């Protein structure tokens, strides 16, 4: 816990038979220089019991509190969250250089009853619950300490109720997800610097998380400033991966079978629906200063997008355009380097001065697909950039390379847009001449 920046305080330590009890356990951490505040956990007592086979059973009280106090400058905030579990047990095995912890809890819940802002309470009820929570993590002593493991839950539920009569705010949100599963690996340095992530990364800090969720459903209903709004939907499943180390930072996510409905007093029709077979996002980028180029990636996937006919009818009441599901796929990669460490707050200030933050050396379009209203655009290719030549293109590194594009169905789409009166015929003629060239 100290490796993550917490201050740890304990009271008495009592040994009785095979059980060691540590009393009055408290963890606290400052929120940082920009926010005057702390987050603290009062855990009560913890018992460690020898089981006669080289393992130790660790048990906690059935509930404990997490308190957050913050002064953001304009207003103070205080809140307390209560964490409870039913029969959670952790079993430690191994030795002091490499210790494994197997854990399980039939249920775990977190609740919050209100937030105090500037001495006044705002009604905020939060309830979160996990069932079938279990997993294992391994701690390998060293500099830095290595922590890795996995966890699963059968279900996850979340509900939030917010009421602020003075502002006319009344919001209800519910979410349920099935079968959360994931793996994780971390390197934790002996000293954690809350103000400078670059220093932590230099000391060996690293993260690698990979999680998946089963079917997800949600419902949002609320009012505010006299307006009402509502949204509900379902997602077939989701996958998320995140990594960060001294070499770079990357994120990828993929959500499948999205079905969302939105309504409200500000929406000009009863309900807007949105469906998609896939939504995906990925990026990878260097985060440290380097004289040599490093890899980066950026991509987005929107496959099988469908919107309600009510929205289509606003622009195409005669059903002239094909309403087939649309697709947008962009997949790029390249080489680049920073002139400074973007995780160092002092060096990151260079970006505010208008200076060029780095160099682009190569950009490759691995895949491009845009399909909508009967037209389909695809392409690939790439460029390299000469950063020593900033004169040919007026401050932009001189590119060399090509991208090949293929457009199918464009003339047919132009004909339909002219028929609908959205594009004048002479402008369509100019577009056809350009495509012919």
N, C-alpha and C positions, 0 to 999 in steps of 0.2 A: 504494500500500500504506500509506503514511503517512496518507492521507486516511481509511483504515479503522481507524486507531489503532495500526498496527504501527510498531515501531522497525526501521529498515533499516540494516544494516551490510554493507560490502563490503571486500574486500582490494584487490589490485592490479588495474589495468586495462592490458591489453596490446593494442596495435594491430599487426597483421601483415598487410600487403597490404590486402585489402578486408574483413578480419575484425577486429572488436573483441571481446576476451574479458574478461569481468568475473569475477574469481576470489573464492572464499570469500564467497558471498552468504548472508546470514543474516537472517531476519525473526523478530521476537519481539513479544509483546503480553501485558500483564498481564491477568489474568482479572477483576480488579475489586476493590473495597474489601472485599466480603463474603467473598472467597476469596483467600487468599494463594497465588498461583501464576502460572505463565506458560505460554503456548503458543508454541513456536518451531519454525521450519523451517530446516533446513540444506540449501540448494539446490546447494552446490558452485559450479560455474562456469556461465556463460551466454555463448553466442557470438552475435554479431550480424554478419551478412555482407551486404554490398552485392551486389545481383544484377544491376546494370547497367541496370535498367529503372525506377529510382526506388523500388524496393521493397527491403525488408530481411528476410532470413530469420533467425529467432530459434530457436535450439536449446538444449535443456537436457540435462544428464546423464540416462541412462536410468532412474535411480532417485535418490530423496532421502528424508529422514526428517522426520517431524513428531513432536515430543516435547511431552508435556503433563505439567506438574508442578503439583499442587494440594494445599493444606492447608486442608481444610474445617473445621478446629477439632478434630474428634474423631479424624480419621485422615488420614494423608498418602496421596497416590496419585501414582504415576508410570506413564506408558505411552509407548510409542514405536510409531508407525505408519509403515510403509514404503510409498512410492508409486513405482510403476514404469510405464513406457510403452514402446511399441514404435514408434519412428520418428515421434514427435510433432514437427510442424513448425508454427511460427507465422510468417506472412508479414505484415509491416507495410507499409502504403502510406499516402499522403497527405502531410501536413506536420505541424509541431509544434502547430498549432492544431486540426487535425481529423485523427485517425489511425485507420485501419481495421486490424483484426487478423483475418486469416483463419487458422483453426487446424484441424488434423485429426490423429488418432491412430488407427491400426488397433485398438489395445487400450490400456486403462489399468487398472491394478490397484492395490488398497490392501490391505495385510495387517498384522495385528497378532498378536503371539505373547506373550500374557500381560499382566497388569496387576499392578503391585506395590503392595500396600496395607500400610502400617505395616511395611515391610521384608519382607513375605512375598508370594511370587508366587502369583497365582491364574491357573489355566490358562484363558485366554480366547483362542481362535483366531478371528480375523475375516478373511474374504476377500471382497473386493468387486471386480467387474470390469465394465468397459464395453467394448463392441465397436462399431466404426464411429462413433467419436466425432468430430464435426466441427461447425463453426459459424463465426460471425463476430460481432465486436463493434466498436463505433465509440466512440471517446473524443473528446469535444469539449471543448477547454480552456475554462475559465471559472471563475467563482465563483458557484455550485458547478460542479464538473466534471460533464458529462453523459456517461453510459455507457449504451449500448443495443445490443441484438443478438439473436441466436437461436442455438440449438444443437439437435443431434439425436444420437441413438445408435440403433444397430440392436438391441442387447440390453443388459440390465442384470441382473447376478446378485449375490446376497449370501448368505453363509453365516456362521453364528456358532456356535461350540462353547464351552460353559462347563462346567468341572468344578471342584467344590469338595468334596473328599472329607470334610472336617470337618463340613460342613453337609449332606452327602448330596445335593448338587445336581449334576445331570448333564442338560444341556439342549442340544439340537440344533435349529437353525432354518435353513431354506433358503427363499430367495425368488428368483423369476425374473420379469422383466418384459420386454416387447417394445416396441420403437418409442417411445422417449421423445422428445418434441419440445417445444420451448418458446421463448418470447420473453421478454425482460426489458428494463427501463429503470430507471436509477438516476440520482439526483443526489447527488453526494458533496461535502460541504463541505471546505474546506481543513483544518479542525481537527475531529477526531471526539472527542466526550466520552463515554467508556465509562459514566460514572455517571449521565448525564442525557440521555436520548433527546430530551426536550423542547428542550434547547439545540441538538441536532443538527437537529431539524425546523425550529426557528426560523432556523437557518443555511442552510436550503434542502434538507436531506436528504429524499429521497423514493424509494420502491420501487414497482415494478409488475411482477409476475411472472405468467406465464400458461403452464401446462404441461399436457401430456396424456401418458397412458401407454396402451399396448396391453394385451393380455391379461396377467394377473398370476396366478402360481401360488405357493403357499407350503405349507410343511410344518413343524410344530412338534412336538417329541417330547421329553419330559423327565421327571425325577423330582426330588423335593424333600421333605425331612422325612418320608420313607417313603411319600409319595403319588406316583402317576404321572398324567400327563396327556398328551394329544395333540390336535392340531388340524391340519387341512389344508383347503385350499380353492382356489377359482379365482374371479377377477374378470374380467369381459369387457373392461373398460377404465375409465379414470378421467381426470377433468379437474379441475385445481386452479388457482385464480387468487387472488392476494393483492396488496393495494395498501396503502400507508401514506404519508401526507404530512401537512402541517400542517392540512389540512382534515378528515382522518379516517382511519379504518382499516377495511378490508373484506376479507372472505374468502368464497370460494364454492368448493364442491367437489361433484362429481357422480360417483358410482360406479355402474356398471351390471352386471347379470347376476352377482349375488353367489351363491356356493354354498359353504357352510362346513359342516364336520363336526367335532364336538368329542366327545372321550371322556376318561374318567379314573376313577380309583379313588373319587373323591368324587361322581361323577355316578351317580344311582340306576338307570340303564339303559345298555345297551351303547354307544349313540351318539346324540348330539343333532345334528340337521341343521337348518340355517337357510338359506333361500333368499330372495332379494329381486330384483325387476326393477330397482329404483333405490334408491339412498341418496343424499340430497343435503342440504347444509347451506349456508346463506349468512347473513352478517351484515354490516352497515355501521353504523359509529357515529362520532360526533365524539370527538375526544380532547383538544381544547384548551378552555380557559376561554372562555366567550362569553356576552354579554348577550342575544343573539338566538338563537332556536331553529334547530338544524340537522337535516338529515335523518338518520334511522336506519332500518335494515331488519333483520328477523330472520325466518328461515324454515327449515323442515325438511321433507324428503320421504322417506317410506318407502313404496314402492309395490310391490305384489305380494309381500307377506311370507308365506312358508310355513315351517312348522315340522314336525318329524318327527311321524308318527302316534303314536309312542310317548309323546310329551308330551301330545298330544290325548287319548289313551286314559286318562291319569291323571285327567283331569277329566270326560271324556265317553266312558266305555267303550261305551255303547250307540249311539254315533254319532248323537245327537239333534241336535247343532248342525251347521249347514253349515260345511264346512272350506274354503271358498273363500279365495283369497289375500286378506290384509288390507292396508289402505292407511291411512296417516296423512300428511296434508298440511296444514301451517300456514304461511301467508304473511302477515306483518305488516309495516307501515311506520309511520312517525310523525315527529314533531318533538320535539326535546328539546335541552337545553343543560346543560353542566356549570358548577359554580361555581368550579372549579379545573382545572388542567392535569393530567390523570391520568398523563401521561408524565413528570412532574416528581416525583421520589421525595420531595422535601420537602413539596410540596403534596398528594401522594396520601395523606399521613398524616392528612388530614382525615377520610377514610373510617373510620379506627380510632376517632375520637372520637365517633361516633354522630351526627354532624351530617348534615343532609340534603345529599347531594352535588350535586343539580341539580334541574331542573324538567322535567316531562313536559307537553307542550303539545298533542299530538295523537297518537292511535293509531288506525290503520286496519287492519281485518282484510280483506285482499284476497281470501283464499281459505281455506276450511276444509273438509276432507274426512276423515271417519273412517268407514271401512268395515270391519266385522268381524262374523263369525257371522251374516250375513244382514241386518244393520242398516246403514244408511247415514246419516250426519249431515253436512250441508253448511251453509255460512253465509258471510256477508260483512256489512260495515258499518263503523262507525267512531265515534269520540268526539273532541271537543275538551275541554280541561281549563282551568278558570279557577283559576290559581294565586294569585289575590288572595282567593279564597273557600276558606279552610281550615276553616270552622266548620260548614258544612252536613253534611259527611261526616266530621267529627271528625279533622281533620288531613290529610285527603286532598283534593287539588284537585277542585273540583266538576266532574263530567263532564256533557257534553251531547251527545246523539246516540243511536244505536240500532244493534243488530246483528240481522239477520234469520237465523233458523236453520230448517232443514228436516230432519226426522227421518223416515225411511222404514224400515218393517220392525221398529219397536220392539215393537209388540204381539206379533208373531210370536216375537221373541226372548224376551220376557217369558214367553210360554207355554212355550217350550222350557226356560227356566231353572227355572220352577215344576215342570215335568215331571221335571227332573233332581234336584229337591230342593235346589237352590242358593239359591232365594228362596222364602220362605213365601208362600202365596196372598194373605194379607191385605196384605203389603207390596207385592205386585204390583198389587193393586187400588188402593192409594194412589198408585202410580206412574202407573197408567192415568188416574186422576182428575186428577193434576197435568198430564199431557200433554193431556187433554181441555180443561182450562182454558187 
